[in-house]
Amino acid sequence: MTLVLDASVAMRWLADDGSAEDKTYAKLILRRIISEDVQAFVPAHWSLEVAHVLARGERRGSITADMAELFLTTLGAINIYTDHDTSVLALTSILDLSRLYNLSSYDAAYLELAMRLECPLATLDKDLRRTAERAGVEVV
């Protein structure tokens, strides 16, 4: 199975914050990626989102550099594939989806990727979840 993985889900694997429901959902997605050989695809900007959250967490003191490194090791051990067409599509179909659904370009990139790959989207972002459902994209 293939899915598109929003950074909001992956970052919940590191941070022990958020609702119990969000944590359970994120753990379920991680288990599926590891045990069911699910391939997780991410848009090209995903690594920048992850790096931003890690750096911000370290500056705020909510995580340590060692925690960040362990998290990055975990990410490196699972099936996460970066879609390199994100940049090519940024000023066409991603921009169109951003305009159509009033999304940030970052969120529109997740939606576009799920639409293009014809696969479900894993996200904790409630606005993106609602928009994906309106666009006919399955949300796992």
N, C-alpha and C positions, 0 to 999 in steps of 0.2 A: 504494500500500500504506500501511497505517496500523500504527503500533506504539506501545506505551507505553514511554517512556524513563525509566529509573531514573537518579537523580542520580549514582549510582556510576559509570555509564558516561560521562556527560558530564564529570564531574570528572577522569576519566582523560585526557580530551583536553587538559587543562591540566597536570596533574602528570605528571612523568616517573618515577613510582614504580609499584610493583606488579610482578607477574610479566610476563614477555614474552608469555605467553598472554593475560593481561588487556589489555595494551596493544594487541595485535593485534586482539582482539575489539572493543575500543572504537573503533579506527581503522576497522574494517570497518563498524560501525554508522554512524559519521560519514560514510563514503563513500556508504553506502546512502541516508542522509538527503539528502545533497547531490546525488549523481549519478542516483539512481533516483527522485527526487521523492517520497520517503517522507515521510509526515506523522507527526511524532512528537508524541504527546499526553503531557502530564504532569499530575499532580494539583496542586491549588491550592497546596500547601505546597512544591512543588519549588523555587520561587525562594528561599524561606527557607533550604532546605537548601544551595543553591548559595551564597547570601550568607554562610551560616555557615562553609562550607569556605573561601571566599575570605578572610574576615576572620581566621579562625584561621591560615591559611597566611601571611598578611601578618604577624600577630603573632609567629609562630614564625620568620619569615625565610625560609621555603621558597619564597615567591613575593613579587614586588614589586607595588606598586600598578599600575605600568605593565603588568605581565603580566596582572593581574586585569582591567584595562580592555580589553586586547587580546582576552582570552578572552570578555568580555561582548560585545564587538563581533562576535566570531565567532558567539556564540549568537544575537545579534540578526539575523544574516544567514541563518539556516537556519529551516526549517519546524518550529517548536516551538509547539504550541498548548496553552494552559492550560485544563484542565477546571474550570469554575467550580461544578460540582455536588458537588465533593469536600466542601465545608463542609456542604452540605445532607444528604449521606449519611453524614457522620462518626459520628453517634450512632445510625445504623440499620445499614445493610448493611456499612459499614466496621467498625464495632464488632463486628458478628456474625462477620465473617471473622477479625478479630483474635482473638476468643475461640475460634472453631473451630480455627484453625490455629496458635494461640499466637504470633501476630505482633505487632510493634509496630503502632500505629495508622498510622504512616507507611508501613510496608511493606504493610499491609492495603489502604491507599489505592491503591497501585500495582496490587495484585492485583485489587481491585474494578474499577478503571478498565479493565484489560485484559479482564476478564470482561464488563463492560457493553458495551464497544466491540467485543467478539468479535475481538480482535486479539492478536498476539504481544507478549510483554514482553521488553525488552532490559535485562538486569541483570547486574551482577558479584557481587551478593550471593548467596552460595551457599545460604543458608537460604531466601531468597525464591525462588530458582530451583527448589529442590526442592519447595517448597510449591506454587508455580505449576504445576509438572508434576503433582503429586498432585491439584490442583484441576482439571486438564484444560486449563490454559492453556499454549499453545505458548510456548516460550522460544527466541528467536532468538540 
